[in-house]
Amino acid sequence: MSQELTFKVWISSMMENGNRTNRLGFTAFGHDDY
């Protein structure tokens, strides 16, 4: 599995969960504007 595909799947699962912990994970990657 390519990194890009893994990232897309991760984002997809994040959006479904709507979990605060996942948002913190995004911030760690510098996407705190999500």
N, C-alpha and C positions, 0 to 999 in steps of 0.2 A: 504494500500500500504506500502510495506516495505521500510525502509530508503534506502537500496541498490538500489532497483528498481527506487525510486524517483531520486536518484543521477545519475543513468544511463540515465534516461529520460532527466534530466537537462543537462548532458553533450551532449547528442544527440542534443538537441535543441540549445545548445551553438554552436556546430560545424556548424549547419545549419545557424545560425545567423552570425557567424564570427564577433560578435560585440565586440568592444573594452571594453565596460562596463562589458561584461561578463568575459573578460580576467581578469579584476580587481577583479571580484568576485572570480575567481580561485585563484588569488594571496592571497586573504584574507584567503583561505583555505590552503595556503602553497604549492600550485601547480604552482608556478610562472615559472616553467621550461616547462610548457605546450606550 
